[in-house]
Amino acid sequence: MEIFDVAIVGAGPAGSACAAFCALAGLRPLVLEREKFPREKVCGDCLNPAAWPVLQRLGIAERVRRLPHAILSTVEFIAVGGRKVAVDLPSGGEGEIAIKRSLLDALVLSRARELGGQIHEETSVTALTPAANGSHWKIQTDRGLVFAARTLVGADGRNSTVARLCNLLPRPARERVALQAHIPLPAGFGARVVLQFLPEGYSGQAPVNRDELNLCLVSKPSNISALRRWAEERFDLKRDHSWRTITPLTRAALAPAQDKLFLVGDAARVVEPFTGEGIYYALRSGELAAQAIVKIIRGNYDADPASEYAKAHAAMYRGRLWVNRMSRAAVLAPRLSSLLVHLARIRPGLLRLLTAKITNAGRGD
């Protein structure tokens, strides 16, 4: 049986970036993806400025800019009751944009493929077995294909099959649920991201091109129907409008590495859609995991690569998880979260600090 250097389960930005960086280093990656690309995904569709250096190292930054997208210049916070505060976003060639995940994810996957990664779409993993001597993983799939790889990466999201098959997946806490859809762009919406607090939860809105708006709704399960009715009235949507959904919205973080098993993106730690940082964390964690895997395969290291990855992964989030806690509160106590908007009208530096913390994530990585 052919043994790959790394098998990556999941072809989203985390998995495809990991595969591409491994291929750039001369390794032979295998990517197994249960869906057929392109496909949409529940996401705010915002690409954080911090992602540009990673995309440049992947060699696709200019290709991303050529895809249909919207350039975002401001973020507008709207409190329960309608009061608004706007904060400028970074401008220039590496500013904030919004882009459909169907386009972005397909591009990152195509980069992994053109660099030599072996890609199998519409292929689900059904069993994972480590070799008795620890030399490789045996990977079985629903299509009867069996693979072997020296290292394994779970890049398959918050409900990770890899984590479940390895008995690592925690019990989900279904305290919140998210809905997402692309709808016609309202006239005069402008180049802005809107984060709107509502009695039932919050809504995120951002144009993704000249014609479409990404609309996200987040609430407790008991409030999601009321929040959907608000969106139908606010944006003149039909009652049978199609929504994508995901739950749980978040779950407990997992140890991102152990020996020859790595977790990247949402499989390791899930961040709130409120922050718009998820794609950056996916790309960067995929890159960090690839660096560790290259050391393992080449046997050229002093410190344990898995431990080094875990430390770098933790550093990526350090000092930033308070933003997640705040956005969780936006659902569980939206009126309290609205006080931040009211206070920012008096002291606007508060929201500027929040926005800078988000948009400058990982600068210098």
N, C-alpha and C positions, 0 to 999 in steps of 0.2 A: 504494500500500500504506500502510495506517495505521501510523504510527510511535509506539510507546509511549515514555514517558520512561525506563522501566527494565523489562527482562525478567528475571525471577527464576526460576531452575531449581531446583526443590525447595521443597516446602510445609511442611517441618518448622518447628520454632520459629524457627530463624534466618531462613528465607526468608519465612515468613508475617509475622514481626515486621518484617522489612525492608519488605515490601509495605505493611503497615499504617502504619508511620511515614512512608513516602513518600506514601501517600494522605492522611494527616493534614496533610502539608505542601502538599497541593494538586497532587501529581504524579499521573500515570496509570501505575500499575504493572500488569504482566502476570505471572502466576504459572503455570508449567508444572510439573505433578507427574505422575510416571509411575504412581502408585498411586491407588486410590480410598479416600478417607477416610470414616469413621474406620478406622484400621489400627493394629495394635500394632507395636512396634519394640523391638529388643534394647536395653535400658536398665535402669538401676537404679531408675528411676521417682521418684527423690528430687528435690524442688524446694528448692534452696538458699535460705536467707533473703535472700541478695543479689538474688534474682530479683524480689522483691516491688516494689521501686521501678520496675523496667522494666515490670512488669505494670500498675502504677498509671498510668504514663505512656501505656500502651496503652489504658487505660480498662477493663481486664477483671479487675482484682485480685479484686473482690467476686464476679464470676462464677466465677473459679477456686475460691474458697472454697465456693461452693455445689455444686460437683461432688463426687461421692463421693471421699473421700480419707482418709488416716490422718495424725493429728498425731503427730510423733515427738519424744520428750522426752529420750532418751538414745541414745548410740552405744556399743555393747559390742564390745570387741576380745577375741577368743578366740585364744590361742596354740595352736600344735601341742602336743598333750598336754592341752588343756582349761582352762588357767588363764585367768581373765577379768579385765578391767579395764573399768569403765563410766565414761563422761564425759557430763555433762549437755549438752544442746543448748540453743540460745536458745529462750526461751519467749515466749508472747504471740501477738498477731495476725500477726506477721511471722516466726514461727518456721519450723522445718523441717517439711515435709509430704512424703508420698509419694502420688503420683497416677498413674494409668495414662496412658501416652503416647497411647493412642487417644482419651482424653477431652481431655487438655490440648492436643494438637496440633490436634484438630478445632476446639477453641474459638479458638485463635489464628488458624487459617485462616479461620474464620467472621468474625472481626473484620476481617481484611483484605478479605474479600468485602463486608461491610456498609459499609465505608468507601469502596467503589468500585473495588477491585481486580478485574481480570478474571482469573478462575481457570479453568484447563483441567486437570482431573484425567484420569488414564489416558492421558497424553500424554507420550511420550518424545522427547527431543531427539536428532536424528540427525546434524545438521551445524550448524556455526557459522562464519559468514563475516563478517569485518569489511569494511565498505565501503572502497573504494579511497581515498576522501578522509577516512576516519576519522569520518564523521558518525554512523554507526549500525552495529549488528550485524544481520545477516540470520540468522534462526533457523528451521531446518527440523525437522519432526517426523515421527514414524512414522505419523501420521494424515493426512499430506498437507497439513497446515496449515503456512503459512509466515508468520512474523512479523518485524517489524523493531523495534528499540529503540535509543535513544541510548546507553544504558548496559546492562551485563550483570552479573548476580550469580549466582555458583555457590553454591548452598545445598543441594547434593545429596550431602552426606556424604563419608565417607573414601574411597569409590571414585568420586569425583566425575566424572560424564560431562563436565561443563564443563572441568575440568582436563585430562581425557584428550583431549578434542577440541582443546584448545589446546596440546597437547604439554607439559603441566606436571606430570602425575601421575607421582610417583616409583615405582620398582619396590617392591612391598610386601615387608615382612619378616614372614613368617608364623611368628614364634616363639611366638605365643600365640593362643589361640582362646577365645571366650566362648560360653556357653550361657545361655539365660534362659527362664523359664516363670513363669506365675502358677499357684499351687497352693492348695489349701484352707489357710486360716490355722490353724496348730496352736493348740490350747487353751492359754490362759495365755501366749501369746507376748509380749504387752505392747506398749507404745508405744515400741519401740526399733528401731534399726538394728543389725544384727549384721554385723561384718566378721570372718570366721573364717579363720585361717591353717590350712592343711592340708598334709600332705606332698606332695600333688599340685598345690597352687596355693592359691587362696583362694575363699571363698564370701561373697557379699553377700546379706543377707536383710532385707526390710522389708515390713510390712503396707501395702497400698494402699487398703484399705477394711475394713469389719467382717468380711469373709468370706475375703479372699484375701491371699496372701503373694507378693511378688516374690522369686524365687529366682534368683540369678546365680551362675554358676560360671566361673572363669577359670583356665586352665592352659596348659602347653605342649601341642601337638597329641598328643604321645605319651602324655600323662597324662590326657587328657580323658575317656577311657572309664572309667578308675578313679575319677575324681572324680564322674562321673555315677553310678556304682554306689554311691559313698558317699551321694550325695543320695537315691537311691532307697531305701536302707536307713534313712537318718536321717529322711526325711519320708514313709516308707511309700508310695512311688510305684511304679506298675507299670513293668515293663521297657520297654513300648512307649509310655511317656508322651511327649507331643509337646513338643519343645524348639525355640525359635528360636535361630539361631546367626548369628555374624558373624565374619568374618576379612578382612583383618588387623585385629587389635584396635587397633593404632596404626600410624602411618606417619610419615615425615618431614614436618615442617611446610613449608608453601608460602608464598611471598610473598603477602600477602593482597590486594594491589592493584597494578595496573599500568594507568595511563591510565584507560580507561573499563571495566575489568574488575575486579570485586571478588569475593573469596571470603569466605564467612562460615561460622560454625559448624564442623562437622567437616571441611568441604571445605578449610578453611585450616589448622586445627590440631586434632588429636584428643587429648582428655584421657582419662585412665583412668576406667572406671566406678567404681573404688574411691573416688574423691574425691567423687562426687555433685555435681560442678560443671558437668557438660556442658550442662544446659539453661540455666543462667545464661549461660555463654559464648555459647551459640547466640543467645539473646534479645538480649544486649548487643551482640554483634558485628553482628547485624542492624540494631540501632538506630544504631550508629556508621556502618555503611555507608550507611544512609539519609541521615544528616546530610551525608556527603560527596557523595552523588548529588544531593541538593537543591541544593548549591552549584554543582555542575557544570551542572545543567539551567538554573539561574537565571543562571549566569555571574557570580555575586556572590561573589568571593573574591580574596584576596591570595596566600596560600600555596596550593600545589597540593593539592586535596582528597584525591587518592589517597595522597599522601605523608602527609598529616595522618591519614588513616584507618590507614595502616600503623603510624604511631607510636602512635596510641591503642590499636590492636590489640595491639601489643607490650607496652604499659604494663599492659594488662588482665591479662597473664600474669606480669608481672615479679615475681620473688621467690617464685613459687609452683610452678615446674616441678619443684622438688625433691620435692614430694609425688608427682608422677607417677613420678619415678625410684624413689622408695621403693616405690610400689605395683607397679611392674615387677619390682622385686627380690622382692616378695611371691610372685610366680609362679616366678621363676627360682631363688630360694633361700629358700623359705618358712620353713625352720627359723631362718635368720638373722633374718628379719623378726620371728619370734616372740620373739626376744631383746628387741625393743622393748617388747613387752607385759610380759615379765618385769621389765625395767628400770623400766617405768612403775609396777609395783606398789611399787617402792621410791621412785621419784620421779614421782608422778602428774602433775606439771606438764608433762612431756614430751607426753603425749597430749592434755592440755588445750590446749597450744600448737598441736599439729597440728589439732585440731578447730576451734579458733578461727580458724586460718589458712584453713581450708576454708569455714566457715560465714560468715565476715565478708568473703568475696571481694567486692570492688567496692563496699563500703559507701560511700555518698556519691555514687555515680555518678548 
